[in-house]
Amino acid sequence: MGKVVVANHVTLDGVMQGPGRPDEDTRGGFSHGGWAVPYADQATVHKMGERMGPDHAFLFGHRTYRQLLESWNRQGGPFKDALLNTPKYVASRNPETHLEWPHSTLLHGDVAAAVQELRAGTSSNLVVMGSGELIRSLMAAGQIDEYLLMIHPVVLGTGHQLFASTSRAALRLVEAEPTATDVIVALYTPDRR
């Protein structure tokens, strides 16, 4: 059975909004986009690759799917082909959502049940990046197996947080490693005790 692995960059105060670019996610007037860029290094890329495994699929909310793939398609580079060629499952409330990128499958209706079915039918990890609303719905359904968090030494005081005030979770630290750029790469699993 595959695992659901959340892999996200967060600030010390839990903000996950707009880590990569100033224009990435300006909802709510967010003006701090690109906050993770100064801390980028190979250690975080390596850890993400380890957790994804050689055979994985992506699980995205529709907004993250659209923005991430548009951005990497424009930029090119090593992640473009990986994103385009990897299977992608996209959660959307709208059953008419058009998915423009190859290897993309729409999940609508009871997304938690659809994810459970996907997990049961594969040994591949389903990797969630961004997608805060999707993460919170999967948390509530007990569908997340691991959280790989790149915790940046930044406090923004505003922005969408990974663990919103409506989220509640007990987690167990499995491993933690600081990088040369002062990011802590931490792996957590749900503490089901």
Biotite code that builds the C-alpha atoms (Angstrom):
import biotite.structure as struc

atoms = struc.array([
    struc.Atom([0.000, 0.000, 0.000], chain_id="A", res_id=1, res_name="MET", atom_name="CA", element="C"),
    struc.Atom([1.327, 3.437, -0.892], chain_id="A", res_id=2, res_name="GLY", atom_name="CA", element="C"),
    struc.Atom([1.891, 6.222, 1.596], chain_id="A", res_id=3, res_name="LYS", atom_name="CA", element="C"),
    struc.Atom([0.589, 9.775, 1.476], chain_id="A", res_id=4, res_name="VAL", atom_name="CA", element="C"),
    struc.Atom([3.601, 12.018, 2.037], chain_id="A", res_id=5, res_name="VAL", atom_name="CA", element="C"),
    struc.Atom([3.238, 15.770, 2.557], chain_id="A", res_id=6, res_name="VAL", atom_name="CA", element="C"),
    struc.Atom([6.428, 17.564, 1.428], chain_id="A", res_id=7, res_name="ALA", atom_name="CA", element="C"),
    struc.Atom([6.280, 21.293, 2.089], chain_id="A", res_id=8, res_name="ASN", atom_name="CA", element="C"),
    struc.Atom([8.375, 24.313, 2.904], chain_id="A", res_id=9, res_name="HIS", atom_name="CA", element="C"),
    struc.Atom([7.108, 26.195, 5.971], chain_id="A", res_id=10, res_name="VAL", atom_name="CA", element="C"),
    struc.Atom([8.258, 29.161, 8.022], chain_id="A", res_id=11, res_name="THR", atom_name="CA", element="C"),
    struc.Atom([8.849, 28.942, 11.769], chain_id="A", res_id=12, res_name="LEU", atom_name="CA", element="C"),
    struc.Atom([5.331, 30.308, 12.263], chain_id="A", res_id=13, res_name="ASP", atom_name="CA", element="C"),
    struc.Atom([3.858, 27.645, 9.950], chain_id="A", res_id=14, res_name="GLY", atom_name="CA", element="C"),
    struc.Atom([3.235, 29.726, 6.819], chain_id="A", res_id=15, res_name="VAL", atom_name="CA", element="C"),
    struc.Atom([3.331, 27.685, 3.621], chain_id="A", res_id=16, res_name="MET", atom_name="CA", element="C"),
    struc.Atom([1.969, 30.311, 1.224], chain_id="A", res_id=17, res_name="GLN", atom_name="CA", element="C"),
    struc.Atom([4.102, 31.405, -1.723], chain_id="A", res_id=18, res_name="GLY", atom_name="CA", element="C"),
    struc.Atom([7.509, 29.919, -0.889], chain_id="A", res_id=19, res_name="PRO", atom_name="CA", element="C"),
    struc.Atom([8.910, 29.993, -4.426], chain_id="A", res_id=20, res_name="GLY", atom_name="CA", element="C"),
    struc.Atom([8.027, 33.252, -6.182], chain_id="A", res_id=21, res_name="ARG", atom_name="CA", element="C"),
    struc.Atom([6.713, 36.729, -5.373], chain_id="A", res_id=22, res_name="PRO", atom_name="CA", element="C"),
    struc.Atom([3.689, 36.123, -7.642], chain_id="A", res_id=23, res_name="ASP", atom_name="CA", element="C"),
    struc.Atom([3.101, 32.501, -6.608], chain_id="A", res_id=24, res_name="GLU", atom_name="CA", element="C"),
    struc.Atom([0.136, 32.985, -4.281], chain_id="A", res_id=25, res_name="ASP", atom_name="CA", element="C"),
    struc.Atom([-1.009, 36.494, -3.438], chain_id="A", res_id=26, res_name="THR", atom_name="CA", element="C"),
    struc.Atom([-4.381, 35.528, -1.963], chain_id="A", res_id=27, res_name="ARG", atom_name="CA", element="C"),
    struc.Atom([-5.412, 37.738, 0.931], chain_id="A", res_id=28, res_name="GLY", atom_name="CA", element="C"),
    struc.Atom([-2.894, 40.396, -0.106], chain_id="A", res_id=29, res_name="GLY", atom_name="CA", element="C"),
    struc.Atom([0.074, 38.158, 0.719], chain_id="A", res_id=30, res_name="PHE", atom_name="CA", element="C"),
    struc.Atom([3.201, 40.071, -0.291], chain_id="A", res_id=31, res_name="SER", atom_name="CA", element="C"),
    struc.Atom([6.007, 37.861, 1.026], chain_id="A", res_id=32, res_name="HIS", atom_name="CA", element="C"),
    struc.Atom([6.174, 35.361, -1.835], chain_id="A", res_id=33, res_name="GLY", atom_name="CA", element="C"),
    struc.Atom([9.567, 33.847, -2.544], chain_id="A", res_id=34, res_name="GLY", atom_name="CA", element="C"),
    struc.Atom([10.567, 33.637, 1.127], chain_id="A", res_id=35, res_name="TRP", atom_name="CA", element="C"),
    struc.Atom([12.128, 30.152, 0.724], chain_id="A", res_id=36, res_name="ALA", atom_name="CA", element="C"),
    struc.Atom([14.393, 30.972, -2.233], chain_id="A", res_id=37, res_name="VAL", atom_name="CA", element="C"),
    struc.Atom([17.359, 32.381, -0.242], chain_id="A", res_id=38, res_name="PRO", atom_name="CA", element="C"),
    struc.Atom([17.540, 29.090, 1.701], chain_id="A", res_id=39, res_name="TYR", atom_name="CA", element="C"),
    struc.Atom([17.475, 26.695, -1.268], chain_id="A", res_id=40, res_name="ALA", atom_name="CA", element="C"),
    struc.Atom([20.143, 24.000, -1.222], chain_id="A", res_id=41, res_name="ASP", atom_name="CA", element="C"),
    struc.Atom([20.817, 20.474, -2.426], chain_id="A", res_id=42, res_name="GLN", atom_name="CA", element="C"),
    struc.Atom([20.146, 18.957, 1.008], chain_id="A", res_id=43, res_name="ALA", atom_name="CA", element="C"),
    struc.Atom([16.424, 19.765, 0.832], chain_id="A", res_id=44, res_name="THR", atom_name="CA", element="C"),
    struc.Atom([16.176, 18.538, -2.767], chain_id="A", res_id=45, res_name="VAL", atom_name="CA", element="C"),
    struc.Atom([17.908, 15.290, -1.759], chain_id="A", res_id=46, res_name="HIS", atom_name="CA", element="C"),
    struc.Atom([15.578, 14.697, 1.218], chain_id="A", res_id=47, res_name="LYS", atom_name="CA", element="C"),
    struc.Atom([12.502, 15.326, -0.917], chain_id="A", res_id=48, res_name="MET", atom_name="CA", element="C"),
    struc.Atom([13.788, 12.832, -3.469], chain_id="A", res_id=49, res_name="GLY", atom_name="CA", element="C"),
    struc.Atom([14.341, 10.232, -0.742], chain_id="A", res_id=50, res_name="GLU", atom_name="CA", element="C"),
    struc.Atom([10.770, 10.529, 0.577], chain_id="A", res_id=51, res_name="ARG", atom_name="CA", element="C"),
    struc.Atom([9.218, 10.470, -2.869], chain_id="A", res_id=52, res_name="MET", atom_name="CA", element="C"),
    struc.Atom([10.994, 7.287, -3.816], chain_id="A", res_id=53, res_name="GLY", atom_name="CA", element="C"),
    struc.Atom([11.766, 6.226, -7.372], chain_id="A", res_id=54, res_name="PRO", atom_name="CA", element="C"),
    struc.Atom([8.160, 5.329, -8.130], chain_id="A", res_id=55, res_name="ASP", atom_name="CA", element="C"),
    struc.Atom([5.736, 8.003, -6.948], chain_id="A", res_id=56, res_name="HIS", atom_name="CA", element="C"),
    struc.Atom([2.759, 10.077, -8.019], chain_id="A", res_id=57, res_name="ALA", atom_name="CA", element="C"),
    struc.Atom([1.753, 13.595, -7.104], chain_id="A", res_id=58, res_name="PHE", atom_name="CA", element="C"),
    struc.Atom([-1.424, 14.494, -5.293], chain_id="A", res_id=59, res_name="LEU", atom_name="CA", element="C"),
    struc.Atom([-2.375, 18.167, -5.688], chain_id="A", res_id=60, res_name="PHE", atom_name="CA", element="C"),
    struc.Atom([-5.171, 20.576, -5.018], chain_id="A", res_id=61, res_name="GLY", atom_name="CA", element="C"),
    struc.Atom([-6.279, 22.230, -8.257], chain_id="A", res_id=62, res_name="HIS", atom_name="CA", element="C"),
    struc.Atom([-4.699, 25.631, -7.502], chain_id="A", res_id=63, res_name="ARG", atom_name="CA", element="C"),
    struc.Atom([-1.291, 24.128, -6.684], chain_id="A", res_id=64, res_name="THR", atom_name="CA", element="C"),
    struc.Atom([-1.457, 21.861, -9.743], chain_id="A", res_id=65, res_name="TYR", atom_name="CA", element="C"),
    struc.Atom([-2.136, 24.762, -12.073], chain_id="A", res_id=66, res_name="ARG", atom_name="CA", element="C"),
    struc.Atom([0.413, 27.171, -10.574], chain_id="A", res_id=67, res_name="GLN", atom_name="CA", element="C"),
    struc.Atom([3.237, 24.662, -10.064], chain_id="A", res_id=68, res_name="LEU", atom_name="CA", element="C"),
    struc.Atom([3.075, 23.166, -13.524], chain_id="A", res_id=69, res_name="LEU", atom_name="CA", element="C"),
    struc.Atom([2.653, 26.535, -15.276], chain_id="A", res_id=70, res_name="GLU", atom_name="CA", element="C"),
    struc.Atom([5.697, 27.854, -13.442], chain_id="A", res_id=71, res_name="SER", atom_name="CA", element="C"),
    struc.Atom([7.976, 24.887, -14.155], chain_id="A", res_id=72, res_name="TRP", atom_name="CA", element="C"),
    struc.Atom([6.805, 24.683, -17.755], chain_id="A", res_id=73, res_name="ASN", atom_name="CA", element="C"),
    struc.Atom([7.943, 28.297, -18.245], chain_id="A", res_id=74, res_name="ARG", atom_name="CA", element="C"),
    struc.Atom([11.234, 27.823, -16.363], chain_id="A", res_id=75, res_name="GLN", atom_name="CA", element="C"),
    struc.Atom([12.245, 24.480, -17.767], chain_id="A", res_id=76, res_name="GLY", atom_name="CA", element="C"),
    struc.Atom([15.082, 22.770, -15.957], chain_id="A", res_id=77, res_name="GLY", atom_name="CA", element="C"),
    struc.Atom([15.327, 19.373, -14.283], chain_id="A", res_id=78, res_name="PRO", atom_name="CA", element="C"),
    struc.Atom([11.949, 19.482, -12.553], chain_id="A", res_id=79, res_name="PHE", atom_name="CA", element="C"),
    struc.Atom([9.881, 20.239, -15.664], chain_id="A", res_id=80, res_name="LYS", atom_name="CA", element="C"),
    struc.Atom([10.127, 16.767, -17.222], chain_id="A", res_id=81, res_name="ASP", atom_name="CA", element="C"),
    struc.Atom([9.749, 15.056, -13.861], chain_id="A", res_id=82, res_name="ALA", atom_name="CA", element="C"),
    struc.Atom([6.529, 16.961, -13.174], chain_id="A", res_id=83, res_name="LEU", atom_name="CA", element="C"),
    struc.Atom([5.111, 16.435, -16.648], chain_id="A", res_id=84, res_name="LEU", atom_name="CA", element="C"),
    struc.Atom([5.917, 12.707, -16.820], chain_id="A", res_id=85, res_name="ASN", atom_name="CA", element="C"),
    struc.Atom([4.858, 11.727, -13.302], chain_id="A", res_id=86, res_name="THR", atom_name="CA", element="C"),
    struc.Atom([1.247, 10.670, -12.664], chain_id="A", res_id=87, res_name="PRO", atom_name="CA", element="C"),
    struc.Atom([-0.729, 13.491, -11.069], chain_id="A", res_id=88, res_name="LYS", atom_name="CA", element="C"),
    struc.Atom([-3.992, 13.202, -9.138], chain_id="A", res_id=89, res_name="TYR", atom_name="CA", element="C"),
    struc.Atom([-5.787, 16.508, -8.751], chain_id="A", res_id=90, res_name="VAL", atom_name="CA", element="C"),
    struc.Atom([-8.518, 17.238, -6.210], chain_id="A", res_id=91, res_name="ALA", atom_name="CA", element="C"),
    struc.Atom([-11.166, 19.726, -7.257], chain_id="A", res_id=92, res_name="SER", atom_name="CA", element="C"),
    struc.Atom([-14.685, 20.482, -6.080], chain_id="A", res_id=93, res_name="ARG", atom_name="CA", element="C"),
    struc.Atom([-15.689, 21.070, -9.696], chain_id="A", res_id=94, res_name="ASN", atom_name="CA", element="C"),
    struc.Atom([-16.227, 17.823, -11.650], chain_id="A", res_id=95, res_name="PRO", atom_name="CA", element="C"),
    struc.Atom([-15.816, 19.839, -14.893], chain_id="A", res_id=96, res_name="GLU", atom_name="CA", element="C"),
    struc.Atom([-12.258, 20.926, -14.040], chain_id="A", res_id=97, res_name="THR", atom_name="CA", element="C"),
    struc.Atom([-10.049, 20.731, -17.113], chain_id="A", res_id=98, res_name="HIS", atom_name="CA", element="C"),
    struc.Atom([-6.601, 19.216, -16.470], chain_id="A", res_id=99, res_name="LEU", atom_name="CA", element="C"),
    struc.Atom([-4.248, 20.425, -19.170], chain_id="A", res_id=100, res_name="GLU", atom_name="CA", element="C"),
    struc.Atom([-1.041, 18.570, -18.299], chain_id="A", res_id=101, res_name="TRP", atom_name="CA", element="C"),
    struc.Atom([-0.276, 14.975, -19.324], chain_id="A", res_id=102, res_name="PRO", atom_name="CA", element="C"),
    struc.Atom([-0.725, 12.067, -16.915], chain_id="A", res_id=103, res_name="HIS", atom_name="CA", element="C"),
    struc.Atom([-3.329, 13.961, -14.849], chain_id="A", res_id=104, res_name="SER", atom_name="CA", element="C"),
    struc.Atom([-6.429, 12.437, -13.260], chain_id="A", res_id=105, res_name="THR", atom_name="CA", element="C"),
    struc.Atom([-9.229, 14.408, -11.627], chain_id="A", res_id=106, res_name="LEU", atom_name="CA", element="C"),
    struc.Atom([-10.454, 13.473, -8.142], chain_id="A", res_id=107, res_name="LEU", atom_name="CA", element="C"),
    struc.Atom([-13.774, 14.995, -7.110], chain_id="A", res_id=108, res_name="HIS", atom_name="CA", element="C"),
    struc.Atom([-16.559, 14.103, -4.736], chain_id="A", res_id=109, res_name="GLY", atom_name="CA", element="C"),
    struc.Atom([-15.252, 12.190, -1.727], chain_id="A", res_id=110, res_name="ASP", atom_name="CA", element="C"),
    struc.Atom([-11.540, 12.880, -2.208], chain_id="A", res_id=111, res_name="VAL", atom_name="CA", element="C"),
    struc.Atom([-10.506, 11.091, 0.992], chain_id="A", res_id=112, res_name="ALA", atom_name="CA", element="C"),
    struc.Atom([-12.204, 7.903, -0.235], chain_id="A", res_id=113, res_name="ALA", atom_name="CA", element="C"),
    struc.Atom([-10.585, 8.305, -3.664], chain_id="A", res_id=114, res_name="ALA", atom_name="CA", element="C"),
    struc.Atom([-7.160, 8.695, -2.035], chain_id="A", res_id=115, res_name="VAL", atom_name="CA", element="C"),
    struc.Atom([-7.764, 5.601, 0.106], chain_id="A", res_id=116, res_name="GLN", atom_name="CA", element="C"),
    struc.Atom([-8.591, 3.655, -3.053], chain_id="A", res_id=117, res_name="GLU", atom_name="CA", element="C"),
    struc.Atom([-5.446, 4.971, -4.791], chain_id="A", res_id=118, res_name="LEU", atom_name="CA", element="C"),
    struc.Atom([-3.301, 3.985, -1.809], chain_id="A", res_id=119, res_name="ARG", atom_name="CA", element="C"),
    struc.Atom([-4.758, 0.486, -1.699], chain_id="A", res_id=120, res_name="ALA", atom_name="CA", element="C"),
    struc.Atom([-4.041, -0.069, -5.387], chain_id="A", res_id=121, res_name="GLY", atom_name="CA", element="C"),
    struc.Atom([-0.381, 0.954, -5.448], chain_id="A", res_id=122, res_name="THR", atom_name="CA", element="C"),
    struc.Atom([2.917, 0.652, -3.645], chain_id="A", res_id=123, res_name="SER", atom_name="CA", element="C"),
    struc.Atom([3.909, 4.126, -4.886], chain_id="A", res_id=124, res_name="SER", atom_name="CA", element="C"),
    struc.Atom([3.960, 7.107, -2.571], chain_id="A", res_id=125, res_name="ASN", atom_name="CA", element="C"),
    struc.Atom([1.436, 9.852, -3.236], chain_id="A", res_id=126, res_name="LEU", atom_name="CA", element="C"),
    struc.Atom([3.348, 13.097, -2.660], chain_id="A", res_id=127, res_name="VAL", atom_name="CA", element="C"),
    struc.Atom([1.464, 16.257, -1.732], chain_id="A", res_id=128, res_name="VAL", atom_name="CA", element="C"),
    struc.Atom([3.159, 19.617, -2.254], chain_id="A", res_id=129, res_name="MET", atom_name="CA", element="C"),
    struc.Atom([1.433, 22.909, -1.498], chain_id="A", res_id=130, res_name="GLY", atom_name="CA", element="C"),
    struc.Atom([-2.292, 22.128, -1.453], chain_id="A", res_id=131, res_name="SER", atom_name="CA", element="C"),
    struc.Atom([-3.178, 23.328, 2.058], chain_id="A", res_id=132, res_name="GLY", atom_name="CA", element="C"),
    struc.Atom([-6.916, 22.695, 1.788], chain_id="A", res_id=133, res_name="GLU", atom_name="CA", element="C"),
    struc.Atom([-6.326, 19.185, 0.478], chain_id="A", res_id=134, res_name="LEU", atom_name="CA", element="C"),
    struc.Atom([-3.848, 18.479, 3.276], chain_id="A", res_id=135, res_name="ILE", atom_name="CA", element="C"),
    struc.Atom([-6.313, 19.579, 5.946], chain_id="A", res_id=136, res_name="ARG", atom_name="CA", element="C"),
    struc.Atom([-9.085, 17.397, 4.488], chain_id="A", res_id=137, res_name="SER", atom_name="CA", element="C"),
    struc.Atom([-6.749, 14.382, 4.327], chain_id="A", res_id=138, res_name="LEU", atom_name="CA", element="C"),
    struc.Atom([-5.587, 15.057, 7.898], chain_id="A", res_id=139, res_name="MET", atom_name="CA", element="C"),
    struc.Atom([-9.183, 15.000, 9.095], chain_id="A", res_id=140, res_name="ALA", atom_name="CA", element="C"),
    struc.Atom([-9.675, 11.653, 7.344], chain_id="A", res_id=141, res_name="ALA", atom_name="CA", element="C"),
    struc.Atom([-6.469, 10.161, 8.804], chain_id="A", res_id=142, res_name="GLY", atom_name="CA", element="C"),
    struc.Atom([-4.964, 9.732, 5.328], chain_id="A", res_id=143, res_name="GLN", atom_name="CA", element="C"),
    struc.Atom([-1.508, 11.305, 5.820], chain_id="A", res_id=144, res_name="ILE", atom_name="CA", element="C"),
    struc.Atom([1.361, 8.962, 6.669], chain_id="A", res_id=145, res_name="ASP", atom_name="CA", element="C"),
    struc.Atom([4.335, 11.345, 6.704], chain_id="A", res_id=146, res_name="GLU", atom_name="CA", element="C"),
    struc.Atom([5.083, 15.047, 6.830], chain_id="A", res_id=147, res_name="TYR", atom_name="CA", element="C"),
    struc.Atom([8.429, 16.059, 5.360], chain_id="A", res_id=148, res_name="LEU", atom_name="CA", element="C"),
    struc.Atom([8.770, 19.675, 6.394], chain_id="A", res_id=149, res_name="LEU", atom_name="CA", element="C"),
    struc.Atom([11.531, 22.030, 5.354], chain_id="A", res_id=150, res_name="MET", atom_name="CA", element="C"),
    struc.Atom([11.315, 24.498, 8.244], chain_id="A", res_id=151, res_name="ILE", atom_name="CA", element="C"),
    struc.Atom([12.881, 27.818, 7.257], chain_id="A", res_id=152, res_name="HIS", atom_name="CA", element="C"),
    struc.Atom([14.394, 30.286, 9.741], chain_id="A", res_id=153, res_name="PRO", atom_name="CA", element="C"),
    struc.Atom([11.811, 32.929, 8.816], chain_id="A", res_id=154, res_name="VAL", atom_name="CA", element="C"),
    struc.Atom([8.806, 34.361, 10.665], chain_id="A", res_id=155, res_name="VAL", atom_name="CA", element="C"),
    struc.Atom([6.292, 36.155, 8.446], chain_id="A", res_id=156, res_name="LEU", atom_name="CA", element="C"),
    struc.Atom([3.396, 36.760, 10.831], chain_id="A", res_id=157, res_name="GLY", atom_name="CA", element="C"),
    struc.Atom([0.889, 36.503, 7.995], chain_id="A", res_id=158, res_name="THR", atom_name="CA", element="C"),
    struc.Atom([-0.101, 34.040, 5.291], chain_id="A", res_id=159, res_name="GLY", atom_name="CA", element="C"),
    struc.Atom([-1.827, 30.694, 4.919], chain_id="A", res_id=160, res_name="HIS", atom_name="CA", element="C"),
    struc.Atom([-0.490, 28.176, 7.409], chain_id="A", res_id=161, res_name="GLN", atom_name="CA", element="C"),
    struc.Atom([0.008, 24.461, 6.921], chain_id="A", res_id=162, res_name="LEU", atom_name="CA", element="C"),
    struc.Atom([-1.703, 23.685, 10.189], chain_id="A", res_id=163, res_name="PHE", atom_name="CA", element="C"),
    struc.Atom([-4.605, 26.116, 10.291], chain_id="A", res_id=164, res_name="ALA", atom_name="CA", element="C"),
    struc.Atom([-6.439, 26.824, 13.517], chain_id="A", res_id=165, res_name="SER", atom_name="CA", element="C"),
    struc.Atom([-9.027, 24.185, 12.582], chain_id="A", res_id=166, res_name="THR", atom_name="CA", element="C"),
    struc.Atom([-6.358, 21.476, 12.291], chain_id="A", res_id=167, res_name="SER", atom_name="CA", element="C"),
    struc.Atom([-5.384, 19.283, 15.201], chain_id="A", res_id=168, res_name="ARG", atom_name="CA", element="C"),
    struc.Atom([-2.721, 16.622, 15.000], chain_id="A", res_id=169, res_name="ALA", atom_name="CA", element="C"),
    struc.Atom([-0.332, 14.782, 17.263], chain_id="A", res_id=170, res_name="ALA", atom_name="CA", element="C"),
    struc.Atom([2.908, 14.073, 15.433], chain_id="A", res_id=171, res_name="LEU", atom_name="CA", element="C"),
    struc.Atom([6.024, 12.059, 16.206], chain_id="A", res_id=172, res_name="ARG", atom_name="CA", element="C"),
    struc.Atom([9.454, 13.273, 15.081], chain_id="A", res_id=173, res_name="LEU", atom_name="CA", element="C"),
    struc.Atom([11.211, 10.520, 13.123], chain_id="A", res_id=174, res_name="VAL", atom_name="CA", element="C"),
    struc.Atom([14.283, 12.447, 12.032], chain_id="A", res_id=175, res_name="GLU", atom_name="CA", element="C"),
    struc.Atom([15.572, 16.005, 11.802], chain_id="A", res_id=176, res_name="ALA", atom_name="CA", element="C"),
    struc.Atom([18.586, 17.425, 10.051], chain_id="A", res_id=177, res_name="GLU", atom_name="CA", element="C"),
    struc.Atom([19.772, 21.016, 9.739], chain_id="A", res_id=178, res_name="PRO", atom_name="CA", element="C"),
    struc.Atom([21.097, 22.182, 6.372], chain_id="A", res_id=179, res_name="THR", atom_name="CA", element="C"),
    struc.Atom([23.939, 24.580, 5.623], chain_id="A", res_id=180, res_name="ALA", atom_name="CA", element="C"),
    struc.Atom([21.329, 27.312, 5.061], chain_id="A", res_id=181, res_name="THR", atom_name="CA", element="C"),
    struc.Atom([19.784, 26.834, 8.544], chain_id="A", res_id=182, res_name="ASP", atom_name="CA", element="C"),
    struc.Atom([16.699, 25.032, 7.252], chain_id="A", res_id=183, res_name="VAL", atom_name="CA", element="C"),
    struc.Atom([15.618, 22.104, 9.414], chain_id="A", res_id=184, res_name="ILE", atom_name="CA", element="C"),
    struc.Atom([14.457, 19.145, 7.348], chain_id="A", res_id=185, res_name="VAL", atom_name="CA", element="C"),
    struc.Atom([12.113, 17.274, 9.662], chain_id="A", res_id=186, res_name="ALA", atom_name="CA", element="C"),
    struc.Atom([10.194, 14.077, 9.074], chain_id="A", res_id=187, res_name="LEU", atom_name="CA", element="C"),
    struc.Atom([7.090, 13.530, 11.189], chain_id="A", res_id=188, res_name="TYR", atom_name="CA", element="C"),
    struc.Atom([4.532, 10.743, 11.272], chain_id="A", res_id=189, res_name="THR", atom_name="CA", element="C"),
    struc.Atom([1.112, 10.863, 12.923], chain_id="A", res_id=190, res_name="PRO", atom_name="CA", element="C"),
    struc.Atom([1.243, 9.740, 16.530], chain_id="A", res_id=191, res_name="ASP", atom_name="CA", element="C"),
    struc.Atom([-1.725, 7.382, 16.662], chain_id="A", res_id=192, res_name="ARG", atom_name="CA", element="C"),
    struc.Atom([-1.295, 6.498, 20.354], chain_id="A", res_id=193, res_name="ARG", atom_name="CA", element="C"),
])
